Amino acid sequence: MDQFSALTKSMANDRIAAAQYRALLASSPHGIVAVDSGGIIQLVNHTAEVLFGYSSDELVGRSIEVLVPERVREIHAEERNEYCKSPWSRPMGMGIELTGRRRDGSELPVEISLAHVRVGSETTVFSFITDIRNRTETEALQREAQRIEAVGRLAGRVADEFNQLLDVLSRQSCVAMQRCQDDPVLRSSVEAMSAASAQAQLISRKLLAFSRGMRNQPEWFEPNQRLSEMRHVLNDALGEGVELDLLPGEDVGEILGDPLQFGEVILNLVQNAADAMPRGGRAAIETAAVDVGEDFVHGHLPLSAGPHLLVKVTDTGVGMTPDVQSRIFEPFCTTKAGHAGLGLAAVYGIVRDAGGSIAASTQPGRGTAFHLMFPRIWRMGQEADGERPES
């Protein structure tokens, strides 16, 4: 009776352990794939099924190399064999970033940590697989933002030095203008010098706008009304042969910002659209009230979740190549001869300074669309969660 009780208790413990084991596999946020020393898959949890697009029945009994891109399968098999001869644990946080292959042939970046269990002469290796696509995209965005920020700091230092020289040039131009009123030839030369100085100061201001946003006193304004007021200016910027569609969204309300800088951003994008349509075309400016979710925020730093204003500026122009698109927000990046190329750099600085984001989608020969997102705290004069306070 005692032996029977001990056996029954042992079997019960085994069932409990098996249930706990299954629960652990099912609840793990990591994909888990277990293989024997020959690389044959013995076990796959649900997370791994979702990650790679296979069912467990489709994977068990197959070589682990089915989850590895074809170009590295031979090398992977060699390294796997070496690992199984002398296995060691590689804990989380020390995983190696690799590339996995899904059932549909697509690839994804993963981090893989390893553990092993040896029973007699048999070794089972457990791979703990983490999908790092979101982390990789976020890190890439952060690196891009840091790179542009570094360029901006350099641009700001150049602009400060440049301004000192321009101040001297501007003052001397005024003095010279007063002394050459009776000499038309000399006066014309001084006027040309003064005009060049004014243009240089404009470039310098754009450099500063890129480097530190040139913060002005914000105020409440209605974006739709601002765009309506700018219609004539925008039409002039587009010139003949280009039609403009203003598509104001409903209930976009008010935003807190600088209406002049907002107008500068829109005008700059419209001027770029005009340059992209030398033979005519159509441009459109669309606004909409949108709610930004946490998933969207990860790919569009420095946005935070919540209500935003979307401004979409599109054209039917020549578009951009991927190389140009990757550099359009850098100072002096331009495809237009004789232009300083500071416009989009200044736009980037203004939008980022307002806590927003800007992105472009384009294809050569198929036009360009700029998507701008601005935080929208107020809506039609009312706060999202209460009355608008006194300013």
C-alpha positions in Angstrom: 0.0 0.0 0.0 2.8 2.4 0.8 4.5 1.7 -2.6 1.2 2.2 -4.4 0.7 5.5 -2.6 4.2 6.7 -3.4 3.7 5.7 -7.1 0.3 7.5 -7.2 1.9 10.6 -5.6 4.8 10.5 -8.1 2.4 10.3 -11.0 0.3 13.2 -9.7 3.4 15.3 -9.3 4.4 14.4 -12.8 1.0 15.6 -14.1 1.3 18.8 -12.2 4.8 19.4 -13.5 3.6 18.7 -17.1 0.7 21.1 -16.7 3.0 23.8 -15.3 5.4 23.2 -18.2 2.7 23.6 -20.8 1.4 26.7 -19.1 4.9 28.2 -19.1 5.3 27.5 -22.8 1.9 29.0 -23.6 2.3 32.1 -21.6 5.9 33.0 -22.6 6.2 36.3 -24.5 9.2 34.7 -26.3 9.1 32.2 -29.1 10.5 28.9 -27.8 11.8 26.3 -30.1 13.5 23.1 -28.8 15.8 21.0 -31.0 17.8 17.9 -30.5 21.5 17.6 -31.1 20.9 16.9 -34.8 19.0 20.2 -35.2 15.5 18.5 -35.5 12.7 20.5 -34.0 11.1 18.7 -31.0 8.8 21.4 -29.6 7.4 24.8 -30.6 5.3 27.1 -28.4 2.4 29.3 -29.6 4.4 32.5 -29.7 6.9 30.9 -32.1 4.0 29.7 -34.3 2.7 33.3 -34.6 6.2 34.7 -35.1 7.1 32.4 -37.9 3.7 31.7 -39.4 3.9 27.9 -39.0 1.8 25.6 -36.9 3.5 23.3 -34.4 2.6 20.3 -36.5 4.3 21.8 -39.5 7.6 22.4 -37.7 8.1 19.4 -35.3 10.3 16.9 -37.0 11.9 19.4 -39.4 15.3 20.9 -39.3 15.7 24.1 -37.4 17.3 25.6 -40.6 13.8 26.0 -42.0 13.5 29.1 -39.8 16.8 30.5 -41.1 17.3 32.5 -44.3 18.6 30.3 -47.1 21.8 32.3 -47.6 23.1 31.4 -44.1 21.6 27.9 -43.6 24.9 26.2 -44.3 26.8 28.4 -41.9 24.1 28.1 -39.3 24.2 24.3 -39.4 27.9 24.3 -38.9 27.7 26.6 -35.9 24.8 24.6 -34.5 26.8 21.4 -34.6 29.8 23.1 -32.9 27.4 24.4 -30.2 25.9 21.0 -29.5 29.3 19.5 -29.0 30.0 21.9 -26.1 26.8 23.8 -25.2 26.7 26.7 -22.9 23.8 29.0 -21.7 23.4 32.4 -23.3 20.9 34.3 -21.0 18.5 37.0 -21.9 20.2 40.4 -22.3 23.2 38.6 -23.9 21.4 37.3 -27.0 22.7 37.7 -30.5 20.7 39.6 -33.0 20.0 37.4 -36.0 17.6 37.1 -38.9 14.7 34.7 -39.0 12.7 33.4 -42.0 8.9 33.3 -41.8 6.8 30.8 -43.7 5.9 33.4 -46.4 9.6 33.9 -47.1 9.9 37.3 -45.4 12.6 38.0 -42.9 12.6 39.6 -39.5 15.2 40.7 -37.0 15.3 38.6 -33.9 17.3 38.2 -30.7 18.0 34.6 -29.7 19.1 33.3 -26.3 20.0 29.7 -25.6 19.7 27.1 -22.9 20.3 23.4 -22.9 19.3 20.2 -21.1 21.4 17.1 -21.2 19.9 13.7 -20.4 22.4 10.9 -20.8 24.0 11.3 -24.1 21.1 13.4 -25.6 21.2 17.2 -25.6 18.1 19.3 -26.1 18.7 23.0 -27.0 16.1 25.6 -26.2 16.0 28.8 -28.3 14.2 31.8 -26.8 13.4 34.1 -29.7 12.4 37.7 -29.3 11.0 39.8 -32.2 13.0 43.1 -32.2 11.3 44.7 -35.2 9.8 47.6 -33.2 13.0 48.1 -31.2 15.1 48.2 -34.4 12.8 50.7 -36.0 12.7 52.9 -32.9 16.5 52.8 -32.6 16.9 53.8 -36.3 14.5 56.7 -35.7 16.4 57.8 -32.7 19.7 57.6 -34.5 18.3 59.7 -37.4 17.0 62.3 -34.9 20.3 62.5 -33.1 22.1 62.8 -36.5 19.9 65.7 -37.6 20.2 67.3 -34.1 24.0 67.2 -34.4 23.8 68.8 -37.8 21.5 71.4 -36.4 23.9 72.3 -33.6 26.6 72.8 -36.1 24.3 74.9 -38.3 23.5 77.1 -35.3 27.1 77.7 -34.5 27.8 78.6 -38.1 24.7 81.0 -38.1 25.9 82.8 -35.0 29.3 83.5 -36.5 27.7 84.4 -39.8 25.3 86.9 -38.1 28.2 88.8 -36.6 29.7 89.4 -40.1 26.2 90.2 -41.5 25.6 92.8 -38.9 28.7 94.7 -39.8 27.9 94.4 -43.5 24.3 95.6 -43.0 25.4 98.7 -40.9 28.1 99.6 -43.4 25.6 99.2 -46.3 23.2 101.8 -44.6 26.1 104.2 -44.1 27.2 103.8 -47.7 23.6 104.3 -49.0 23.4 107.6 -47.2 26.6 108.9 -48.8 26.0 107.9 -52.4 22.6 109.4 -53.0 24.0 111.5 -55.9 25.9 108.7 -57.6 23.4 106.3 -59.4 26.1 103.8 -60.3 27.6 103.6 -56.9 24.1 103.5 -55.3 23.1 100.6 -57.5 26.2 98.7 -56.3 25.4 99.4 -52.7 21.7 98.4 -53.2 22.9 95.1 -54.7 25.2 94.6 -51.7 22.4 95.4 -49.3 20.0 93.0 -51.1 22.7 90.2 -50.9 23.1 91.0 -47.2 19.3 90.7 -46.6 19.3 87.3 -48.5 22.2 86.1 -46.4 20.4 87.1 -43.2 17.3 85.2 -44.4 19.5 82.1 -44.8 21.0 82.6 -41.4 17.5 82.9 -39.8 16.6 79.6 -41.4 19.7 78.0 -40.1 18.8 79.2 -36.6 15.2 78.0 -37.1 16.6 74.5 -37.9 19.0 74.5 -35.0 16.8 75.7 -32.2 13.3 76.3 -33.6 13.5 80.1 -33.0 10.8 79.9 -30.4 8.2 82.7 -30.6 5.3 83.4 -28.2 2.6 80.8 -29.0 -1.0 81.7 -29.3 -4.3 79.9 -30.0 -5.2 79.8 -33.7 -7.4 77.9 -36.0 -5.4 76.1 -38.7 -8.3 76.0 -41.2 -8.8 79.8 -40.9 -5.0 80.4 -41.3 -5.0 78.3 -44.5 -8.0 80.2 -45.8 -6.3 83.5 -45.2 -3.2 82.3 -47.0 -5.1 81.1 -50.1 -4.0 84.0 -52.3 -0.4 83.8 -51.2 -0.3 80.0 -51.8 -1.8 80.4 -55.3 0.8 83.0 -56.1 3.5 80.7 -54.9 2.2 77.9 -57.1 2.1 80.1 -60.2 0.2 79.4 -63.4 -0.6 75.9 -64.5 -0.9 74.5 -60.9 -4.3 74.2 -59.2 -4.7 74.3 -55.5 -7.2 72.3 -53.5 -7.8 73.3 -49.9 -9.6 70.5 -48.1 -10.2 71.6 -44.5 -11.4 68.8 -42.2 -14.3 69.2 -39.8 -13.9 70.0 -36.1 -10.1 70.3 -36.2 -10.5 73.1 -33.7 -7.6 75.2 -32.4 -4.0 74.5 -31.7 -1.4 76.3 -29.5 1.5 77.5 -31.6 2.9 80.3 -33.8 0.6 81.0 -36.7 3.4 82.8 -38.6 5.7 79.8 -38.3 2.8 77.5 -39.3 2.2 79.6 -42.4 6.0 79.5 -43.2 5.9 75.7 -43.0 2.9 75.5 -45.4 4.3 78.1 -47.8 7.6 76.3 -48.0 6.0 73.0 -48.8 3.8 74.6 -51.4 6.8 76.3 -53.0 8.5 72.9 -53.1 5.4 71.5 -54.8 5.5 74.2 -57.4 9.2 73.5 -58.2 8.3 69.8 -58.6 5.6 70.6 -61.2 7.3 72.8 -63.8 4.7 71.7 -66.4 1.7 72.2 -64.2 -0.3 69.9 -62.0 -2.3 69.9 -58.8 -1.5 70.5 -55.2 -3.7 69.9 -52.2 -3.6 70.8 -48.5 -5.8 68.7 -46.3 -6.4 68.9 -42.5 -7.9 66.4 -40.2 -8.4 65.8 -36.5 -6.8 62.5 -35.5 -6.1 60.5 -32.4 -2.6 59.1 -32.2 -2.2 55.7 -30.5 0.8 54.3 -28.8 1.7 52.0 -31.7 1.9 55.0 -34.1 4.1 57.0 -31.6 6.9 54.4 -31.7 7.6 55.1 -35.4 7.0 58.9 -35.2 9.2 60.4 -32.5 8.8 62.8 -30.6 5.0 62.5 -30.8 3.0 61.4 -27.7 -0.3 59.7 -27.8 -3.4 61.8 -27.9 -5.4 64.2 -30.1 -3.4 65.8 -33.0 -3.9 67.9 -36.1 -2.9 66.2 -39.4 -1.8 68.4 -42.2 -1.2 66.7 -45.5 0.4 68.5 -48.4 0.5 66.6 -51.7 1.5 67.3 -55.3 1.5 65.5 -58.6 5.1 66.4 -59.4 8.2 64.6 -60.3 8.7 63.0 -56.9 12.0 62.1 -55.3 14.5 59.3 -55.4 15.1 57.3 -52.2 18.5 58.9 -51.8 17.1 62.4 -52.0 14.2 61.5 -49.7 16.6 60.3 -47.0 18.4 63.6 -46.9 15.6 66.2 -47.6 15.6 67.6 -44.0 19.4 68.2 -43.9 20.7 71.8 -44.4 21.8 72.5 -47.9 20.2 69.4 -49.3 18.6 70.5 -52.6 17.8 69.4 -56.1 17.3 72.9 -57.3 20.2 74.8 -58.8 20.9 78.2 -57.2 18.9 77.4 -54.0 20.4 77.2 -50.5 18.3 74.2 -49.6 17.5 75.4 -46.1 13.7 75.4 -46.5 12.9 71.8 -45.4 15.6 71.9 -42.7 13.9 75.0 -41.3 10.5 73.3 -41.6 11.8 70.2 -39.7 13.1 72.5 -36.9 9.8 74.3 -36.6 7.7 71.2 -36.5 9.9 69.3 -34.1 10.1 72.4 -31.8 6.3 72.4 -31.7 6.4 68.7 -30.5 5.2 67.5 -33.9 6.5 65.2 -36.6 7.0 65.4 -40.3 7.4 62.6 -42.9 7.4 62.4 -46.6 6.2 59.7 -48.9 7.2 59.9 -52.6 8.0 58.0 -55.7 9.9 59.3 -58.8 7.3 60.5 -61.3 4.3 60.0 -59.0 4.3 63.0 -56.8 5.1 63.7 -53.1 3.0 63.8 -49.9 4.2 65.5 -46.7 2.4 64.4 -43.5 2.7 66.8 -40.6 1.3 66.1 -37.1 0.8 68.8 -34.4 -0.4 68.2 -30.9 -4.0 69.4 -30.6 -4.8 70.0 -27.0 -7.9 72.2 -27.6 -10.9 71.5 -29.8 -13.3 74.3 -30.9 -12.3 76.4 -28.0 -12.8 73.7 -25.4 -10.3 71.4 -23.7 -10.6 67.7 -24.2 -11.4 67.1 -20.5 -12.9 70.4 -19.4 -13.3 74.2 -19.9 -10.5 76.2 -21.4 -8.8 78.2 -18.7 -8.1 81.9 -18.7 -4.9 82.8 -20.5 
